[in-house]
Amino acid sequence: MPLPPHPGVFTTVERRCAEANPTPELRLVDAPSGRVTSLPLRQARQMLYDRSADPDCRTVLWHQIAERARWDSARSDWPTAVVWLGLPGLRRTAVRIVRSSGAERDDVEAELVTCYLEALAQVGPHTPDPGGQVLRSACTNGWARWRTARRETAVADVESGRGLPAGTHPRGGWEADYAPPANGSGLSAGLRFTVPADRVEGVRLGALAQAWGLGADGTRYSGRGRQVASLSLRRAGRKG
């Protein structure tokens, strides 16, 4: 089931090109007769995604589209029309990414259009099956971008000292043990915090100590002064 209409990138381009027919039009040349046929924009898009159409004709059209993607958008409507021609090949992937990752639809569509234009820029005059290569590359790179973004989903802030719910980080994490000295001020009980493994690279003991209020006025990293607490890190689930 398609997603409901949404005023995102795809819809904006569709509306802008609804009645557009930029010039010069795409052309097909009949080899035996040498007759040149000009294709209005809508007819060209139908042919690009019609599996019954001549593959050689589709290849010729995609080469022209790749060339016109490089035209100056200030002087021609073709750069926007080029995006419009690619939307049928990107739309299903956009829907699947949004539903799978929960990402904002605007962001997904913009990323797919960027991947599509980058793939078109790699098309040369002799690239075989340029349409298939461009759309596969755009959709594959779009999926890769949002799979990475999904792994970076925000979690409860470790700085709050509340830890994270069990089971939310199946790849494991690090445990930080806080052991206050006898009769010390501040926190008076041993505490354990679990830090996600994928955030360990950005966590320093000093930063944790400051964030959790383990430092005391006048203490310095030089090691001189009274002990405030001890803080140690270990892999979650390991003993010792």
ROVOTI-737572 format. One record per residue (C-alpha): residue number from 1; residue in three letters; x, y, z. Coordinates in steps of 0.25 Angstrom, whole numbers, plus 5000, padded with zeros to 4 digits. Layout:
<atoms>
<atom k="NUM" r="ALA" x="X" y="Y" z="Z"/>
...
</atoms>
This chain:
<atoms>
<atom k="1" r="MET" x="5000" y="5000" z="5000"/>
<atom k="2" r="PRO" x="5006" y="5013" z="4996"/>
<atom k="3" r="LEU" x="5008" y="5024" z="5007"/>
<atom k="4" r="PRO" x="4998" y="5036" z="5007"/>
<atom k="5" r="PRO" x="5002" y="5048" z="4999"/>
<atom k="6" r="HIS" x="5013" y="5056" z="5005"/>
<atom k="7" r="PRO" x="5019" y="5070" z="5001"/>
<atom k="8" r="GLY" x="5033" y="5064" z="5001"/>
<atom k="9" r="VAL" x="5044" y="5065" z="4991"/>
<atom k="10" r="PHE" x="5037" y="5054" z="4982"/>
<atom k="11" r="THR" x="5023" y="5062" z="4982"/>
<atom k="12" r="THR" x="5030" y="5075" z="4980"/>
<atom k="13" r="VAL" x="5037" y="5070" z="4967"/>
<atom k="14" r="GLU" x="5024" y="5063" z="4962"/>
<atom k="15" r="ARG" x="5016" y="5076" z="4963"/>
<atom k="16" r="ARG" x="5027" y="5084" z="4957"/>
<atom k="17" r="CYS" x="5028" y="5075" z="4945"/>
<atom k="18" r="ALA" x="5014" y="5071" z="4944"/>
<atom k="19" r="GLU" x="5012" y="5079" z="4931"/>
<atom k="20" r="ALA" x="5027" y="5082" z="4928"/>
<atom k="21" r="ASN" x="5033" y="5078" z="4915"/>
<atom k="22" r="PRO" x="5047" y="5084" z="4915"/>
<atom k="23" r="THR" x="5055" y="5086" z="4902"/>
<atom k="24" r="PRO" x="5061" y="5080" z="4894"/>
<atom k="25" r="GLU" x="5053" y="5067" z="4896"/>
<atom k="26" r="LEU" x="5059" y="5054" z="4897"/>
<atom k="27" r="ARG" x="5061" y="5047" z="4884"/>
<atom k="28" r="LEU" x="5061" y="5033" z="4878"/>
<atom k="29" r="VAL" x="5067" y="5030" z="4864"/>
<atom k="30" r="ASP" x="5061" y="5019" z="4855"/>
<atom k="31" r="ALA" x="5074" y="5012" z="4850"/>
<atom k="32" r="PRO" x="5069" y="5007" z="4837"/>
<atom k="33" r="SER" x="5062" y="5020" z="4832"/>
<atom k="34" r="GLY" x="5070" y="5030" z="4840"/>
<atom k="35" r="ARG" x="5057" y="5036" z="4845"/>
<atom k="36" r="VAL" x="5058" y="5044" z="4858"/>
<atom k="37" r="THR" x="5046" y="5043" z="4868"/>
<atom k="38" r="SER" x="5045" y="5053" z="4879"/>
<atom k="39" r="LEU" x="5039" y="5049" z="4892"/>
<atom k="40" r="PRO" x="5031" y="5058" z="4901"/>
<atom k="41" r="LEU" x="5035" y="5056" z="4916"/>
<atom k="42" r="ARG" x="5023" y="5047" z="4920"/>
<atom k="43" r="GLN" x="5024" y="5038" z="4908"/>
<atom k="44" r="ALA" x="5039" y="5037" z="4911"/>
<atom k="45" r="ARG" x="5037" y="5033" z="4925"/>
<atom k="46" r="GLN" x="5026" y="5022" z="4921"/>
<atom k="47" r="MET" x="5037" y="5016" z="4912"/>
<atom k="48" r="LEU" x="5048" y="5016" z="4922"/>
<atom k="49" r="TYR" x="5040" y="5007" z="4932"/>
<atom k="50" r="ASP" x="5032" y="4999" z="4921"/>
<atom k="51" r="ARG" x="5038" y="4985" z="4921"/>
<atom k="52" r="SER" x="5033" y="4982" z="4908"/>
<atom k="53" r="ALA" x="5040" y="4994" z="4901"/>
<atom k="54" r="ASP" x="5052" y="4992" z="4893"/>
<atom k="55" r="PRO" x="5064" y="4991" z="4903"/>
<atom k="56" r="ASP" x="5073" y="4998" z="4893"/>
<atom k="57" r="CYS" x="5063" y="5010" z="4893"/>
<atom k="58" r="ARG" x="5063" y="5011" z="4908"/>
<atom k="59" r="THR" x="5079" y="5011" z="4908"/>
<atom k="60" r="VAL" x="5079" y="5022" z="4898"/>
<atom k="61" r="LEU" x="5069" y="5030" z="4906"/>
<atom k="62" r="TRP" x="5077" y="5028" z="4919"/>
<atom k="63" r="HIS" x="5090" y="5033" z="4913"/>
<atom k="64" r="GLN" x="5083" y="5045" z="4909"/>
<atom k="65" r="ILE" x="5077" y="5047" z="4923"/>
<atom k="66" r="ALA" x="5091" y="5045" z="4929"/>
<atom k="67" r="GLU" x="5096" y="5056" z="4920"/>
<atom k="68" r="ARG" x="5085" y="5066" z="4923"/>
<atom k="69" r="ALA" x="5087" y="5064" z="4938"/>
<atom k="70" r="ARG" x="5100" y="5072" z="4936"/>
<atom k="71" r="TRP" x="5093" y="5084" z="4930"/>
<atom k="72" r="ASP" x="5092" y="5097" z="4937"/>
<atom k="73" r="SER" x="5079" y="5097" z="4945"/>
<atom k="74" r="ALA" x="5079" y="5113" z="4944"/>
<atom k="75" r="ARG" x="5078" y="5112" z="4929"/>
<atom k="76" r="SER" x="5070" y="5099" z="4927"/>
<atom k="77" r="ASP" x="5058" y="5091" z="4934"/>
<atom k="78" r="TRP" x="5065" y="5078" z="4930"/>
<atom k="79" r="PRO" x="5072" y="5076" z="4944"/>
<atom k="80" r="THR" x="5059" y="5076" z="4951"/>
<atom k="81" r="ALA" x="5053" y="5067" z="4939"/>
<atom k="82" r="VAL" x="5064" y="5057" z="4941"/>
<atom k="83" r="VAL" x="5060" y="5055" z="4955"/>
<atom k="84" r="TRP" x="5045" y="5054" z="4951"/>
<atom k="85" r="LEU" x="5049" y="5043" z="4941"/>
<atom k="86" r="GLY" x="5056" y="5035" z="4952"/>
<atom k="87" r="LEU" x="5045" y="5036" z="4963"/>
<atom k="88" r="PRO" x="5037" y="5023" z="4958"/>
<atom k="89" r="GLY" x="5050" y="5015" z="4961"/>
<atom k="90" r="LEU" x="5053" y="5021" z="4975"/>
<atom k="91" r="ARG" x="5039" y="5022" z="4980"/>
<atom k="92" r="ARG" x="5037" y="5008" z="4985"/>
<atom k="93" r="THR" x="5051" y="5008" z="4992"/>
<atom k="94" r="ALA" x="5047" y="5021" z="4999"/>
<atom k="95" r="VAL" x="5034" y="5015" z="5005"/>
<atom k="96" r="ARG" x="5042" y="5003" z="5010"/>
<atom k="97" r="ILE" x="5053" y="5011" z="5016"/>
<atom k="98" r="VAL" x="5043" y="5020" z="5023"/>
<atom k="99" r="ARG" x="5035" y="5008" z="5029"/>
<atom k="100" r="SER" x="5047" y="5000" z="5032"/>
<atom k="101" r="SER" x="5056" y="5011" z="5039"/>
<atom k="102" r="GLY" x="5045" y="5020" z="5044"/>
<atom k="103" r="ALA" x="5053" y="5032" z="5037"/>
<atom k="104" r="GLU" x="5047" y="5045" z="5033"/>
<atom k="105" r="ARG" x="5041" y="5043" z="5019"/>
<atom k="106" r="ASP" x="5047" y="5057" z="5014"/>
<atom k="107" r="ASP" x="5061" y="5052" z="5018"/>
<atom k="108" r="VAL" x="5060" y="5039" z="5012"/>
<atom k="109" r="GLU" x="5055" y="5045" z="4999"/>
<atom k="110" r="ALA" x="5066" y="5055" z="4998"/>
<atom k="111" r="GLU" x="5076" y="5045" z="5001"/>
<atom k="112" r="LEU" x="5071" y="5036" z="4990"/>
<atom k="113" r="VAL" x="5071" y="5047" z="4980"/>
<atom k="114" r="THR" x="5085" y="5051" z="4984"/>
<atom k="115" r="CYS" x="5089" y="5036" z="4982"/>
<atom k="116" r="TYR" x="5082" y="5036" z="4968"/>
<atom k="117" r="LEU" x="5089" y="5048" z="4963"/>
<atom k="118" r="GLU" x="5102" y="5043" z="4968"/>
<atom k="119" r="ALA" x="5100" y="5030" z="4960"/>
<atom k="120" r="LEU" x="5096" y="5038" z="4948"/>
<atom k="121" r="ALA" x="5109" y="5046" z="4948"/>
<atom k="122" r="GLN" x="5117" y="5032" z="4947"/>
<atom k="123" r="VAL" x="5110" y="5029" z="4934"/>
<atom k="124" r="GLY" x="5119" y="5029" z="4922"/>
<atom k="125" r="PRO" x="5115" y="5029" z="4907"/>
<atom k="126" r="HIS" x="5118" y="5014" z="4907"/>
<atom k="127" r="THR" x="5112" y="5010" z="4920"/>
<atom k="128" r="PRO" x="5103" y="4997" z="4918"/>
<atom k="129" r="ASP" x="5089" y="4997" z="4924"/>
<atom k="130" r="PRO" x="5091" y="5011" z="4930"/>
<atom k="131" r="GLY" x="5077" y="5011" z="4935"/>
<atom k="132" r="GLY" x="5078" y="4998" z="4943"/>
<atom k="133" r="GLN" x="5092" y="5002" z="4948"/>
<atom k="134" r="VAL" x="5087" y="5016" z="4953"/>
<atom k="135" r="LEU" x="5075" y="5012" z="4960"/>
<atom k="136" r="ARG" x="5082" y="5000" z="4966"/>
<atom k="137" r="SER" x="5093" y="5008" z="4971"/>
<atom k="138" r="ALA" x="5084" y="5019" z="4976"/>
<atom k="139" r="CYS" x="5075" y="5009" z="4984"/>
<atom k="140" r="THR" x="5086" y="5001" z="4989"/>
<atom k="141" r="ASN" x="5094" y="5014" z="4994"/>
<atom k="142" r="GLY" x="5081" y="5019" z="5000"/>
<atom k="143" r="TRP" x="5078" y="5006" z="5008"/>
<atom k="144" r="ALA" x="5093" y="5007" z="5013"/>
<atom k="145" r="ARG" x="5091" y="5021" z="5018"/>
<atom k="146" r="TRP" x="5079" y="5018" z="5026"/>
<atom k="147" r="ARG" x="5084" y="5005" z="5032"/>
<atom k="148" r="THR" x="5096" y="5013" z="5037"/>
<atom k="149" r="ALA" x="5086" y="5023" z="5043"/>
<atom k="150" r="ARG" x="5078" y="5013" z="5049"/>
<atom k="151" r="ARG" x="5090" y="5007" z="5057"/>
<atom k="152" r="GLU" x="5092" y="5022" z="5062"/>
<atom k="153" r="THR" x="5078" y="5023" z="5068"/>
<atom k="154" r="ALA" x="5079" y="5032" z="5081"/>
<atom k="155" r="VAL" x="5077" y="5024" z="5094"/>
<atom k="156" r="ALA" x="5076" y="5029" z="5109"/>
<atom k="157" r="ASP" x="5087" y="5039" z="5112"/>
<atom k="158" r="VAL" x="5098" y="5032" z="5120"/>
<atom k="159" r="GLU" x="5101" y="5046" z="5127"/>
<atom k="160" r="SER" x="5088" y="5045" z="5134"/>
<atom k="161" r="GLY" x="5093" y="5033" z="5142"/>
<atom k="162" r="ARG" x="5081" y="5025" z="5140"/>
<atom k="163" r="GLY" x="5087" y="5015" z="5132"/>
<atom k="164" r="LEU" x="5080" y="5007" z="5120"/>
<atom k="165" r="PRO" x="5069" y="4997" z="5120"/>
<atom k="166" r="ALA" x="5074" y="4983" z="5120"/>
<atom k="167" r="GLY" x="5074" y="4976" z="5106"/>
<atom k="168" r="THR" x="5074" y="4989" z="5098"/>
<atom k="169" r="HIS" x="5088" y="4987" z="5094"/>
<atom k="170" r="PRO" x="5090" y="4972" z="5089"/>
<atom k="171" r="ARG" x="5104" y="4975" z="5084"/>
<atom k="172" r="GLY" x="5108" y="4977" z="5099"/>
<atom k="173" r="GLY" x="5114" y="4989" z="5106"/>
<atom k="174" r="TRP" x="5123" y="4993" z="5117"/>
<atom k="175" r="GLU" x="5120" y="4994" z="5132"/>
<atom k="176" r="ALA" x="5125" y="5005" z="5140"/>
<atom k="177" r="ASP" x="5127" y="5002" z="5155"/>
<atom k="178" r="TYR" x="5127" y="5014" z="5165"/>
<atom k="179" r="ALA" x="5132" y="5010" z="5178"/>
<atom k="180" r="PRO" x="5132" y="5022" z="5189"/>
<atom k="181" r="PRO" x="5143" y="5022" z="5200"/>
<atom k="182" r="ALA" x="5138" y="5019" z="5214"/>
<atom k="183" r="ASN" x="5131" y="5031" z="5221"/>
<atom k="184" r="GLY" x="5133" y="5039" z="5208"/>
<atom k="185" r="SER" x="5124" y="5050" z="5204"/>
<atom k="186" r="GLY" x="5114" y="5050" z="5193"/>
<atom k="187" r="LEU" x="5109" y="5037" z="5188"/>
<atom k="188" r="SER" x="5111" y="5026" z="5199"/>
<atom k="189" r="ALA" x="5107" y="5013" z="5192"/>
<atom k="190" r="GLY" x="5114" y="5005" z="5181"/>
<atom k="191" r="LEU" x="5107" y="5007" z="5167"/>
<atom k="192" r="ARG" x="5108" y="5001" z="5154"/>
<atom k="193" r="PHE" x="5105" y="5007" z="5141"/>
<atom k="194" r="THR" x="5104" y="5000" z="5127"/>
<atom k="195" r="VAL" x="5110" y="5008" z="5115"/>
<atom k="196" r="PRO" x="5106" y="5004" z="5101"/>
<atom k="197" r="ALA" x="5118" y="4997" z="5094"/>
<atom k="198" r="ASP" x="5116" y="5006" z="5082"/>
<atom k="199" r="ARG" x="5118" y="5019" z="5090"/>
<atom k="200" r="VAL" x="5131" y="5014" z="5098"/>
<atom k="201" r="GLU" x="5140" y="5021" z="5088"/>
<atom k="202" r="GLY" x="5135" y="5034" z="5092"/>
<atom k="203" r="VAL" x="5134" y="5032" z="5107"/>
<atom k="204" r="ARG" x="5146" y="5036" z="5116"/>
<atom k="205" r="LEU" x="5147" y="5033" z="5131"/>
<atom k="206" r="GLY" x="5149" y="5047" z="5134"/>
<atom k="207" r="ALA" x="5137" y="5052" z="5127"/>
<atom k="208" r="LEU" x="5129" y="5041" z="5134"/>
<atom k="209" r="ALA" x="5134" y="5045" z="5147"/>
<atom k="210" r="GLN" x="5130" y="5060" z="5144"/>
<atom k="211" r="ALA" x="5116" y="5056" z="5139"/>
<atom k="212" r="TRP" x="5113" y="5047" z="5150"/>
<atom k="213" r="GLY" x="5118" y="5057" z="5161"/>
<atom k="214" r="LEU" x="5129" y="5048" z="5166"/>
<atom k="215" r="GLY" x="5139" y="5060" z="5166"/>
<atom k="216" r="ALA" x="5141" y="5069" z="5178"/>
<atom k="217" r="ASP" x="5145" y="5083" z="5179"/>
<atom k="218" r="GLY" x="5160" y="5085" z="5178"/>
<atom k="219" r="THR" x="5163" y="5071" z="5173"/>
<atom k="220" r="ARG" x="5173" y="5071" z="5161"/>
<atom k="221" r="TYR" x="5177" y="5060" z="5151"/>
<atom k="222" r="SER" x="5191" y="5060" z="5156"/>
<atom k="223" r="GLY" x="5187" y="5050" z="5166"/>
<atom k="224" r="ARG" x="5190" y="5058" z="5178"/>
<atom k="225" r="GLY" x="5179" y="5061" z="5189"/>
<atom k="226" r="ARG" x="5169" y="5052" z="5195"/>
<atom k="227" r="GLN" x="5162" y="5040" z="5188"/>
<atom k="228" r="VAL" x="5148" y="5043" z="5185"/>
<atom k="229" r="ALA" x="5144" y="5030" z="5178"/>
<atom k="230" r="SER" x="5149" y="5019" z="5169"/>
<atom k="231" r="LEU" x="5143" y="5017" z="5156"/>
<atom k="232" r="SER" x="5146" y="5004" z="5147"/>
<atom k="233" r="LEU" x="5141" y="4999" z="5134"/>
<atom k="234" r="ARG" x="5139" y="4985" z="5129"/>
<atom k="235" r="ARG" x="5132" y="4978" z="5118"/>
<atom k="236" r="ALA" x="5117" y="4975" z="5122"/>
<atom k="237" r="GLY" x="5115" y="4961" z="5126"/>
<atom k="238" r="ARG" x="5129" y="4958" z="5130"/>
<atom k="239" r="LYS" x="5134" y="4956" z="5144"/>
<atom k="240" r="GLY" x="5146" y="4963" z="5151"/>
</atoms>
